[in-house]
């Protein structure tokens, strides 16, 4: 399997505050990889380091391209799409306009329209609300829109930062089923930062556990589910 993203000895800080301390991980093409950890462990900072939104040292390679030192706005052109914590849709734009924004770097109008129809099929509630302002959608619908908008760029890697945050359990389950479909049917490679460990491990190929900016456990999803410490700390049994 081809390694798409690899982080080696990555350190990241906000000014004098060190958050990541020698982090190592990888995401292979076609995989769903999950990063678990408590609040403050550095999960969101890991995503921001990949996108170069935080001061970073070390080696971050995406398909052989060094990301450290690149500007955040260059990531989309490389094939990386980021769905941030809190969703980040454009509330004053309609659902359809938000999707068009996601395809801003593309020029082929016919394929953009085809992709829009494709994601409307996967997220039918968005199709029903295509001319509705994004700010009037429910939290779950906004999260679906944020994911669909990211997919409009045809990314090779989809970064999802706490996609379940603030959503009702039934909405979270539906959302994670969609993530599983995206990976199984569309081959979308995903790196998911998540506190809902049980659901996240249910769609993951591999997972990492982060504590105080350092990876402390890694393995397949089945191995982490069977790990007593991980079960007690993150799975609640």
NORZI-V451337 format. One record per pair of residues at least 12 apart in sequence whose ideal C-beta (glycine too) atoms are under 6 Angstrom apart, sorted by the first residue. I is the first residue (numbers start at 1). J is the second residue. D is the distance in whole Angstrom. If there is no record, write none. Layout:
i:I j:J d:D
i:I j:J d:D
This chain:
i:1 j:28 d:4
i:2 j:29 d:5
i:3 j:26 d:5
i:3 j:28 d:5
i:4 j:27 d:6
i:4 j:29 d:5
i:4 j:63 d:6
i:4 j:157 d:6
i:4 j:189 d:6
i:5 j:27 d:4
i:5 j:62 d:5
i:6 j:26 d:4
i:6 j:61 d:5
i:7 j:23 d:6
i:7 j:25 d:5
i:7 j:60 d:5
i:8 j:24 d:6
i:8 j:59 d:4
i:9 j:22 d:5
i:9 j:58 d:5
i:10 j:23 d:4
i:10 j:49 d:6
i:10 j:58 d:4
i:11 j:57 d:5
i:11 j:58 d:6
i:12 j:45 d:5
i:12 j:49 d:4
i:12 j:54 d:5
i:12 j:56 d:5
i:13 j:55 d:5
i:19 j:42 d:5
i:19 j:45 d:4
i:19 j:213 d:5
i:20 j:42 d:5
i:20 j:45 d:6
i:20 j:213 d:4
i:21 j:213 d:4
i:21 j:214 d:5
i:25 j:208 d:5
i:27 j:191 d:5
i:29 j:189 d:6
i:30 j:187 d:6
i:30 j:189 d:6
i:31 j:189 d:6
i:31 j:205 d:5
i:32 j:183 d:5
i:32 j:190 d:5
i:32 j:203 d:5
i:32 j:204 d:5
i:32 j:205 d:5
i:33 j:191 d:5
i:33 j:206 d:5
i:34 j:192 d:5
i:34 j:194 d:6
i:34 j:200 d:4
i:34 j:204 d:4
i:34 j:207 d:4
i:35 j:193 d:5
i:35 j:208 d:5
i:35 j:210 d:6
i:36 j:197 d:5
i:36 j:209 d:5
i:36 j:234 d:6
i:37 j:210 d:4
i:41 j:210 d:5
i:41 j:211 d:6
i:42 j:210 d:6
i:42 j:213 d:4
i:43 j:193 d:4
i:43 j:210 d:6
i:44 j:85 d:6
i:44 j:161 d:6
i:47 j:159 d:5
i:47 j:161 d:5
i:47 j:193 d:6
i:51 j:72 d:5
i:51 j:75 d:5
i:51 j:82 d:5
i:52 j:70 d:5
i:52 j:72 d:5
i:53 j:72 d:5
i:56 j:68 d:5
i:62 j:78 d:6
i:76 j:105 d:6
i:76 j:153 d:5
i:79 j:155 d:5
i:79 j:156 d:4
i:80 j:157 d:5
i:81 j:150 d:4
i:81 j:153 d:5
i:81 j:155 d:4
i:81 j:158 d:5
i:82 j:159 d:5
i:83 j:146 d:5
i:83 j:147 d:6
i:83 j:150 d:5
i:83 j:160 d:5
i:84 j:161 d:5
i:85 j:161 d:4
i:85 j:162 d:5
i:87 j:142 d:5
i:87 j:143 d:5
i:87 j:146 d:4
i:89 j:134 d:4
i:89 j:142 d:5
i:89 j:145 d:5
i:89 j:146 d:5
i:91 j:134 d:5
i:91 j:135 d:3
i:93 j:134 d:6
i:94 j:131 d:5
i:94 j:133 d:6
i:95 j:126 d:5
i:95 j:129 d:5
i:95 j:130 d:5
i:95 j:132 d:6
i:95 j:145 d:6
i:96 j:130 d:5
i:98 j:134 d:5
i:98 j:145 d:6
i:98 j:149 d:5
i:99 j:116 d:5
i:99 j:149 d:6
i:99 j:152 d:5
i:102 j:149 d:4
i:102 j:152 d:3
i:102 j:153 d:6
i:103 j:152 d:4
i:115 j:152 d:6
i:119 j:148 d:4
i:119 j:151 d:6
i:123 j:144 d:5
i:123 j:148 d:6
i:125 j:141 d:6
i:126 j:144 d:6
i:126 j:145 d:6
i:139 j:166 d:6
i:139 j:167 d:6
i:140 j:167 d:5
i:140 j:171 d:4
i:157 j:189 d:5
i:158 j:188 d:6
i:158 j:190 d:5
i:159 j:191 d:5
i:160 j:192 d:5
i:161 j:193 d:5
i:162 j:193 d:6
i:164 j:196 d:5
i:176 j:199 d:5
i:176 j:203 d:6
i:179 j:203 d:5
i:180 j:203 d:5
i:197 j:234 d:4
i:197 j:235 d:6
i:198 j:235 d:5
i:201 j:221 d:5
i:201 j:225 d:6
i:204 j:221 d:4
i:206 j:220 d:6
i:207 j:221 d:6
i:207 j:224 d:5
